[in-house]
């Protein structure tokens, strides 16, 4: 296999918890309302994991659906990348997904980049295919941030939902190219704007040794700074990616952004001159599912026939880190 191998995006899948929590339900214990949340975020409801749900089961369900759509058997999968910031095992949840799928020939590992995670994982997986290392890669984005929010903090808990999405990528036949251009960025100087930090408690083991123990707290966010960051940087990185590929915004079939806030989606589309009819959004029903938002929305549009083989999709992920990136995708194979 040559180093110039192309990428084909051949399958998608998704999974969400069955429990829906509406804005009206949140108002039963929060000083908020449906109108307040909708006007600031565009969110009407979100899926919330119950005690019976697991990140690994949702990720496996989404991955299996993507495999089926691509026509793969478990033994054909060679690499599984799980983008998540909420693993159920800090040593990694990807191996559990590999086991659940029966993909015994696949290497599997986690990739953490918060809401940029799926896009970063997609780009990473593509490099393995281009290099000829692997031919078939499953990229999964899954998060359960409902377990890491302060449910008394209306600034954050109203935003997040739980879910998983997946994409099957493989070496492209006949020179097909499904990843036309890409870019990734990080600015750690602004990492304090969105964090989920570890809190350490001193523990005296004996008079000459003090260690630390503890756990993670809740999500904290400077919403105004994150909003300003997104509406400034996302149009810039998307423009750069389009220019790399020699594509104009008018040639795009779809704009698929991380589903963080309806106002961000509208502002980015406006700055790029992309009509609202080409902006994909499921934010109203699912909220911000972090690394799952892009593949969850993608699968929804593929399943309903909105995204067709050959369609050009400009996608961008952005969030904690602060991190952001973009990719120009061509769906399917024609």
Buried (B, 14 or more C-beta within 10 A) or exposed (E): EEEEBBBBBBBBBBBBBEBBBBBEEBBEEBEBEBEBBBEBBBBBBBBBBEEEBBBBBBBBBBBBBBBEBBEBEBEBBBBBBBBBBBBBEEEBBBBBBBEBBEBEEBBBEBBBBBBBBBBBBBBBBBBBBBEEEBBBBBBBBBBBBBBBBEBEBBBBBBBBBBBBBBBBBBBBEEEBBBBBBBBBBBEEEBBEBBBBEEEEEEEEEEEEEEEEEEEEEBBBBBBEBBBEBBBEBBBBBBBBBBEBBEBEBEEBBBBBBBBBBBBBBBBBBBBBEBEEEBBBBBBBBBBBBBBBBBBBBBBBBBBEEEBEEEBBBBBBBBBBBBBBBBBBBBBBBE
